[in-house]
Structure formats: C-alpha cells, structure tokens
C-alpha cells in the first residue's frame, strides 16, 4: 500500500539515529532518582544522572526484544536497549506507537537469549505525515485504545478471581497432604534441555517443534509449533523426542513469573520435539505422578522455591536444569497424589472454562488493537463513527 497523500515514507535509519544504551553501576542507581533507568522491559529504578535529556523512544535490544517505551524527559537507557532521541519533526507518541505497530519482536535474531540487531531496526520503514496530522492521529488512536484498555482490565479481573480460587484449593490440598521431603532431581530419571535449532536452519519440513510460548502453566499448546528441519533419527540421536508423561518446564521467559511453568505431555500420536528454551523432566513413575509434579510446580512451597532460583541475565529471566533438579519437593504417597490431582481437577475444570472464554475475548481485543494500529498508520483513522467499521474489517482479516 502506498503512503497516504502528504505522508513521507523513509527507512528508519535514514531519518533517525539509533544509539546503544549504556551500563550503569549499581551505586549510581536509586529508586528516588530523578531520571528513570530503563531496561528492555521498561523502568527498573532511577538515577540522578541522565544518559539523554531529550524525549526518547527506548527499544528492547536483549531480552524483551522490540518492546517500546516512551520517555518524555531525561532518562538512562541501559545496554540491553537502543534509544532514539525524538527529533522536532516527530510527535513522540506518534513515533512510539508506530514502532509498536511494527511488531519488532518478530525481528529476534537469537538462538538462546532473544536479541535485536541494530541494522534490522534501522531497516524498518516509517511513515511521517505533517506534525499536526501526527498529533491528530495520536489523539484519535489513544481514545480508542483507552476503551480497549478498560475492557482488558475487566477481563484481567475475571481471570485473577478464577486463578485465585484455583490457587487457594491447590494450596490447601498440598499443605494438608504433607509427605516426604525430596527434590525434583531425585524423583526424575532424566532432566534435559531441548534441541538447539537456529533460526537459519528452521525449515518448512522436519519433526514438529514446540515454541517457548507453547508451554503455559498446566497446558501445552501443540498448535503453537514450527518445524525443526530435523529428521526423526536426528531428534532421537539428540534425545529430544517427547513422550507421554514428560513434564515440560519453561527455561527462559521475558516474564519471570512464567519461568518454570510446567505442563504434562499427553498422548500425541506422532513425533514432537522441543527447543532448548524448554526443559524436559521424566519422572520415576513408581514414586510420583507427572500431573502431581506439574501441580506442585505451579502452587505452594515448590513453586516458591522455583521462583527463588530464577536468575535474570541480559533482561531475560531463566532457570537452569541444575537448579530445577535441586528444587525441594514434598512428596505424598501415590494415593494422596491421585486424590490431590482429582480435587484440583474439579476446580480447574470450571476455572479453565471461564479462563478460556476470557482468553477468546483477549484474542479478540488483541486483534482489534492490531487493526487499530494498522488503521492509524495507513491514514484510515478519521475520528468519526465509521472508524469502528473499518477497524472491525481489518481485525477480521488478521
């Protein structure tokens, strides 16, 4: 699509200067500092110094790749970020929203810790209407977004109540059961990181491979998968074939709360493998149910211990296989494990139905948000009632 009349189209690196953030010593940081210190995921603390005193857009370089943060005053972007001082020809909010609309996370060039190359960021195309038009678009855009945000807050509240009910039932059941103190490693026969598959070798063929986002607490989304480019024999040689009863743990995530999320592999009827950002645990079936380990990893003392072992490097939170194996686990008898699984399952069934409904609403909201941004940066927002029809039309096409 050609740019609207009067809008300039240019390569980002030709009109803006992308700078690297800079490390800041711990003794120069303070929560009371005048200027925000920003990592790839946003504000971390404050400082009395400023790396830049101009309005700046900060972009995640390591960890939360492509995350975009706008700072209207001075700030200190850390070395896990890039920053762009906003020139007078851009309304700062217009530039920030346009960069968010580009979905920079898709430019991740990493194999382990997510990363964004400066040349990839600079290669992005930007649209630049006149300044007054930028401000008009932002006003319309943020009005629409405020309504979506209000709806999203309501959905989040419903999800939180369902999760709280489930967590309460699980915590009571786990605490009442008691049992023998052991470790995850002791009750496992194999704890192994997934197979390494670089972006350059991923293909349209080969054994299906899960993605890091495929594993959520107590659930694996097998539809969220790609192709590894590996044959069955190569997967077996690497020890990367998934089997029914395996427990998958999230090894890395930009959100520390999602690190060590666990879910049990069901009967899948075909070869599947998993990436090195996940950890597979095979348990001793004579002492522990896979489902019980997943429950313990989500709630109670085991979950608390797992969270205490999460470490953050370059803006990316993670847990090692060694720390996972060393995590304490209170192990009831198999009969009591079965009873706990059954009790939690009853509550989880109702909670899951509610959460699934909310998730569908969230996906709809996300599609509307993407459509809204697409409309804003193609000159299709007029600030009139017909905007809603156009946004709906774009959302349906996504």
C-alpha positions as CSV (number, residue, x, y, z in Angstrom):
1,X,0.0,0.0,0.0
2,X,1.4,3.4,-1.0
3,X,1.6,6.1,1.8
4,X,-1.4,8.5,2.1
5,X,-1.1,11.8,0.3
6,X,1.3,14.1,2.0
7,X,2.9,11.4,4.1
8,X,6.6,10.7,3.7
9,X,7.9,7.1,3.7
10,X,11.5,6.5,4.7
11,X,13.9,4.0,6.1
12,X,14.2,4.4,9.9
13,X,18.0,4.6,9.8
14,X,17.9,7.4,7.3
15,X,15.8,9.8,9.4
16,X,16.6,8.7,13.0
17,X,19.7,7.9,14.9
18,X,19.6,4.6,16.8
19,X,22.0,4.6,19.8
20,X,23.1,1.9,22.1
21,X,22.1,2.2,25.8
22,X,24.9,2.2,28.4
23,X,25.6,0.2,31.5
24,X,25.1,2.0,34.9
25,X,26.8,1.0,38.1
26,X,24.6,-0.2,40.9
27,X,25.8,2.6,43.3
28,X,24.6,5.1,40.7
29,X,21.0,3.8,40.9
30,X,18.3,4.7,43.3
31,X,14.5,4.4,43.3
32,X,14.4,8.1,44.3
33,X,16.5,9.1,41.3
34,X,15.1,11.9,39.2
35,X,15.6,10.1,35.9
36,X,14.3,6.6,35.1
37,X,16.7,3.8,34.4
38,X,15.2,1.6,31.6
39,X,16.0,-2.0,30.6
40,X,14.4,-3.8,27.7
41,X,11.2,-4.5,29.8
42,X,10.8,-0.9,31.0
43,X,11.7,1.1,34.1
44,X,13.9,-0.7,36.6
45,X,14.9,2.1,39.0
46,X,16.1,5.7,39.0
47,X,19.3,7.7,38.9
48,X,20.5,11.3,39.4
49,X,22.2,11.3,36.0
50,X,20.7,11.2,32.5
51,X,22.3,9.5,29.5
52,X,19.9,11.6,27.4
53,X,17.9,14.6,28.4
54,X,15.7,14.6,25.3
55,X,12.4,12.8,24.8
56,X,13.4,9.3,23.7
57,X,11.9,6.1,22.5
58,X,13.7,3.1,24.1
59,X,13.6,-0.2,22.3
60,X,14.4,-3.6,23.8
61,X,17.7,-5.0,22.4
62,X,18.2,-8.1,24.6
63,X,15.5,-10.0,26.5
64,X,12.2,-8.3,25.8
65,X,13.1,-7.8,22.2
66,X,11.3,-5.0,20.4
67,X,9.5,-3.7,23.5
68,X,9.0,0.1,23.0
69,X,9.0,2.6,25.9
70,X,8.5,6.4,25.5
71,X,10.2,8.7,28.0
72,X,9.2,12.3,27.6
73,X,12.0,13.7,29.8
74,X,15.6,12.7,30.6
75,X,16.5,9.0,31.1
76,X,19.2,6.4,31.3
77,X,18.6,3.5,28.8
78,X,20.7,0.5,29.8
79,X,23.0,-1.5,27.5
80,X,20.2,-4.1,26.9
81,X,18.4,-1.4,24.9
82,X,18.6,1.0,22.0
83,X,17.3,4.6,22.3
84,X,16.2,7.1,19.7
85,X,16.1,10.8,20.7
86,X,12.9,12.1,19.2
87,X,13.6,14.9,16.7
88,X,11.3,18.0,16.4
89,X,9.7,16.6,13.2
90,X,8.1,13.8,15.2
91,X,5.4,13.8,17.8
92,X,7.0,11.5,20.4
93,X,3.8,9.5,21.0
94,X,3.3,9.1,17.2
95,X,6.8,7.7,16.8
96,X,6.4,5.3,19.8
97,X,3.0,4.0,18.6
98,X,4.3,3.5,15.1
99,X,7.3,1.5,16.4
100,X,4.9,-0.7,18.5
101,X,2.8,-1.2,15.4
102,X,5.8,-2.7,13.5
103,X,5.9,-5.7,15.9
104,X,9.7,-5.5,16.3
105,X,9.7,-8.7,18.4
106,X,9.5,-10.7,15.1
107,X,13.0,-9.4,14.3
108,X,14.5,-11.6,17.0
109,X,17.8,-13.0,15.6
110,X,18.8,-15.1,18.6
111,X,19.3,-18.7,19.3
112,X,19.2,-18.5,23.1
113,X,18.7,-15.0,24.6
114,X,16.4,-13.0,22.4
115,X,18.2,-10.1,20.6
116,X,17.5,-7.4,18.1
117,X,20.2,-6.2,15.6
118,X,20.6,-2.5,15.1
119,X,20.7,-3.0,11.3
120,X,17.3,-4.8,11.4
121,X,15.8,-2.0,13.4
122,X,17.3,0.7,11.1
123,X,15.9,-1.2,8.1
124,X,12.3,-0.7,9.1
125,X,10.1,1.7,7.1
126,X,8.5,4.7,8.9
127,X,5.6,6.9,7.8
128,X,5.8,10.6,8.6
129,X,2.9,12.9,8.0
130,X,2.9,16.6,8.9
131,X,3.3,17.2,12.7
132,X,-0.3,18.5,13.1
133,X,-1.5,15.3,11.4
134,X,0.6,13.1,13.7
135,X,-0.9,14.8,16.8
136,X,-4.5,14.4,15.4
137,X,-3.9,10.7,14.7
138,X,-2.5,10.1,18.2
139,X,-5.5,11.8,19.9
140,X,-7.9,9.5,17.9
141,X,-5.8,6.4,18.5
142,X,-5.4,6.9,22.2
143,X,-9.1,7.5,22.6
144,X,-9.8,4.1,21.0
145,X,-7.0,2.4,23.0
146,X,-8.3,3.7,26.3
147,X,-11.6,1.8,25.7
148,X,-9.8,-1.4,24.8
149,X,-7.6,-0.9,27.9
150,X,-10.7,-0.5,30.1
151,X,-12.2,-3.7,28.7
152,X,-8.9,-5.5,29.2
153,X,-8.8,-4.5,32.8
154,X,-12.2,-6.1,33.3
155,X,-11.1,-9.3,31.7
156,X,-8.0,-9.4,33.8
157,X,-10.0,-9.1,36.9
158,X,-12.2,-12.1,36.0
159,X,-9.1,-14.2,35.2
160,X,-7.5,-13.2,38.5
161,X,-10.5,-14.3,40.5
162,X,-10.6,-17.7,38.8
163,X,-6.9,-18.1,39.3
164,X,-7.2,-17.1,43.0
165,X,-9.9,-19.7,43.6
166,X,-7.8,-22.4,41.9
167,X,-4.7,-21.4,43.8
168,X,-6.5,-21.5,47.1
169,X,-7.8,-25.0,46.5
170,X,-4.3,-26.2,45.4
171,X,-2.5,-24.6,48.4
172,X,-4.9,-26.1,50.9
173,X,-4.6,-29.6,49.3
174,X,-0.8,-29.5,49.1
175,X,-0.4,-28.3,52.6
176,X,-2.8,-30.8,54.1
177,X,-1.1,-33.7,52.4
178,X,2.3,-33.5,53.9
179,X,4.8,-36.1,52.8
180,X,8.5,-36.9,52.4
181,X,10.9,-34.1,51.6
182,X,12.9,-34.8,48.4
183,X,14.0,-32.9,45.3
184,X,12.8,-32.8,41.7
185,X,16.0,-34.4,40.5
186,X,15.7,-37.3,42.9
187,X,12.3,-38.3,41.6
188,X,13.4,-37.9,37.9
189,X,15.1,-40.3,35.6
190,X,16.1,-37.6,33.0
191,X,16.2,-33.8,33.1
192,X,17.3,-32.4,29.7
193,X,17.3,-29.1,27.8
194,X,15.7,-29.3,24.4
195,X,17.4,-29.4,21.0
196,X,19.2,-26.5,19.6
197,X,17.7,-25.3,16.3
198,X,18.9,-22.0,14.9
199,X,16.6,-19.7,13.0
200,X,18.7,-20.2,9.9
201,X,18.1,-24.0,10.0
202,X,14.4,-23.9,10.7
203,X,12.5,-25.2,7.7
204,X,9.0,-25.9,6.4
205,X,9.8,-29.6,6.9
206,X,11.1,-31.9,9.6
207,X,9.9,-33.0,13.0
208,X,7.4,-30.5,14.6
209,X,9.0,-28.5,17.4
210,X,7.2,-26.6,20.2
211,X,7.9,-23.0,20.8
212,X,8.7,-21.4,24.1
213,X,5.2,-19.9,24.2
214,X,3.7,-23.4,23.7
215,X,4.1,-24.2,27.4
216,X,1.9,-22.4,29.9
217,X,1.0,-23.5,33.5
218,X,-0.6,-26.9,33.3
219,X,-1.2,-26.7,29.5
220,X,0.8,-27.3,26.3
221,X,-0.5,-25.8,23.0
222,X,0.7,-28.1,20.3
223,X,-0.9,-25.9,17.6
224,X,1.8,-23.3,18.6
225,X,4.6,-25.1,16.9
226,X,7.0,-24.9,14.0
227,X,9.3,-27.2,12.0
228,X,12.7,-28.2,13.2
229,X,14.3,-29.2,9.9
230,X,15.4,-32.4,11.8
231,X,14.6,-36.0,10.9
232,X,13.2,-38.5,13.4
233,X,16.6,-40.1,13.6
234,X,18.3,-36.8,14.3
235,X,15.8,-36.0,17.0
236,X,16.3,-39.4,18.6
237,X,20.1,-39.0,18.4
238,X,19.8,-35.8,20.3
239,X,17.5,-37.4,22.9
240,X,14.8,-34.8,22.0
241,X,11.7,-36.9,21.4
242,X,8.8,-36.1,23.6
243,X,6.8,-38.9,25.3
244,X,3.5,-39.2,27.1
245,X,4.0,-38.3,30.8
246,X,7.0,-36.0,30.2
247,X,6.8,-32.8,32.2
248,X,8.0,-29.7,30.3
249,X,9.3,-26.7,32.1
250,X,9.8,-23.2,30.6
251,X,13.5,-22.5,30.9
252,X,13.5,-18.8,29.7
253,X,10.9,-16.1,29.6
254,X,10.8,-12.4,29.5
255,X,8.3,-12.6,32.4
256,X,10.0,-14.1,35.5
257,X,6.6,-15.3,36.8
258,X,6.3,-17.7,33.8
259,X,9.8,-19.2,34.2
260,X,9.5,-22.9,35.3
261,X,5.9,-23.1,34.2
262,X,5.2,-26.8,33.9
263,X,2.8,-29.0,31.9
264,X,2.4,-32.7,31.2
265,X,2.8,-34.1,27.7
266,X,-0.3,-36.0,26.7
267,X,-0.5,-38.9,24.2
268,X,0.2,-37.1,21.0
269,X,0.4,-39.9,18.5
270,X,3.4,-38.5,16.5
271,X,7.0,-37.4,16.9
272,X,7.4,-34.0,18.5
273,X,10.5,-32.3,19.9
274,X,11.1,-29.2,21.9
275,X,13.6,-26.3,21.8
276,X,16.5,-25.5,24.2
277,X,14.4,-22.8,25.9
278,X,12.4,-25.6,27.5
279,X,13.5,-28.4,29.9
280,X,12.0,-31.9,29.9
281,X,11.7,-33.9,33.1
282,X,11.0,-37.6,33.0
283,X,9.8,-38.8,36.4
284,X,10.1,-42.1,38.3
285,X,6.6,-43.4,37.8
286,X,6.9,-45.6,40.9
287,X,7.1,-42.6,43.2
288,X,5.5,-39.6,41.5
289,X,2.7,-38.8,39.1
290,X,3.6,-36.4,36.3
291,X,0.4,-34.4,37.0
292,X,1.4,-34.0,40.7
293,X,4.7,-32.6,39.8
294,X,3.1,-30.1,37.4
295,X,0.6,-29.1,40.2
296,X,3.5,-28.7,42.8
297,X,5.4,-26.6,40.3
298,X,2.5,-24.2,40.0
299,X,1.4,-23.7,43.6
300,X,2.7,-24.0,47.1
301,X,6.2,-24.4,48.5
302,X,7.7,-26.0,45.4
303,X,6.6,-23.0,43.3
304,X,8.1,-20.6,45.9
305,X,11.4,-22.5,45.7
306,X,11.4,-22.5,41.9
307,X,10.8,-18.7,41.8
308,X,13.7,-18.2,44.2
309,X,16.0,-19.9,41.8
310,X,15.1,-17.8,38.8
311,X,18.0,-15.6,37.6
312,X,17.9,-12.7,35.2
313,X,20.7,-12.2,32.6
314,X,20.6,-9.5,29.9
315,X,17.0,-8.8,30.7
316,X,15.9,-12.5,30.3
317,X,14.7,-14.5,33.3
318,X,15.6,-18.1,33.4
319,X,16.3,-21.3,35.4
320,X,19.0,-23.9,34.8
321,X,18.5,-27.6,34.7
322,X,20.7,-28.0,37.8
323,X,18.6,-25.5,39.8
324,X,15.5,-27.3,38.7
325,X,16.8,-30.6,39.8
326,X,17.8,-29.2,43.2
327,X,14.4,-27.7,44.0
328,X,12.8,-29.3,47.1
329,X,9.6,-31.2,46.6
330,X,7.3,-32.5,49.4
331,X,6.1,-35.9,48.1
332,X,2.9,-37.5,49.5
333,X,2.0,-41.1,48.7
334,X,0.8,-42.0,45.3
335,X,-2.7,-42.4,46.6
336,X,-2.7,-39.0,48.1
337,X,-1.2,-37.6,44.9
338,X,-4.1,-39.0,43.0
339,X,-6.6,-37.5,45.4
340,X,-4.9,-34.1,45.1
341,X,-5.0,-34.3,41.3
342,X,-8.7,-35.2,41.4
343,X,-9.6,-32.4,43.8
344,X,-7.8,-29.8,41.9
345,X,-9.1,-31.1,38.6
346,X,-12.7,-30.5,39.7
347,X,-12.0,-26.8,40.4
348,X,-9.6,-26.5,37.5
349,X,-12.3,-27.7,35.0
350,X,-14.7,-24.8,35.9
351,X,-11.9,-22.3,36.1
352,X,-10.5,-23.4,32.8
353,X,-13.8,-22.9,31.0
354,X,-14.0,-19.4,32.4
355,X,-10.4,-18.6,31.6
356,X,-10.8,-20.0,28.0
357,X,-13.8,-17.6,27.5
358,X,-11.7,-14.7,28.8
359,X,-8.8,-15.8,26.6
360,X,-11.0,-15.7,23.5
361,X,-12.1,-12.2,24.5
362,X,-8.4,-11.2,25.0
363,X,-7.5,-12.5,21.5
364,X,-10.4,-10.5,20.0
365,X,-9.1,-7.4,21.9
366,X,-5.6,-8.1,20.6
367,X,-6.8,-8.3,17.0
368,X,-8.8,-5.1,17.4
369,X,-5.7,-3.4,18.8
370,X,-3.5,-4.6,15.9
371,X,-6.2,-3.4,13.5
372,X,-6.5,-0.1,15.2
373,X,-2.7,0.5,14.9
374,X,-2.8,-0.6,11.2
375,X,-5.6,1.9,10.5
376,X,-3.8,4.6,12.3
377,X,-0.6,4.2,10.4
378,X,-2.2,3.9,7.0
379,X,-4.2,7.1,7.2
380,X,-7.5,5.4,7.8
381,X,-8.5,6.9,11.2
382,X,-10.8,9.9,10.7
383,X,-12.2,10.3,14.2
384,X,-15.7,9.5,13.0
385,X,-18.2,6.7,13.7
386,X,-17.1,4.8,10.5
387,X,-13.7,4.2,12.1
388,X,-15.2,1.3,14.1
389,X,-16.4,-0.4,11.0
390,X,-13.0,-0.1,9.3
391,X,-11.3,-1.4,12.4
392,X,-13.7,-4.4,12.6
393,X,-13.0,-5.1,8.9
394,X,-9.2,-5.0,9.4
395,X,-9.5,-7.2,12.6
396,X,-11.4,-9.9,10.7
397,X,-8.6,-10.1,8.1
398,X,-5.9,-10.6,10.7
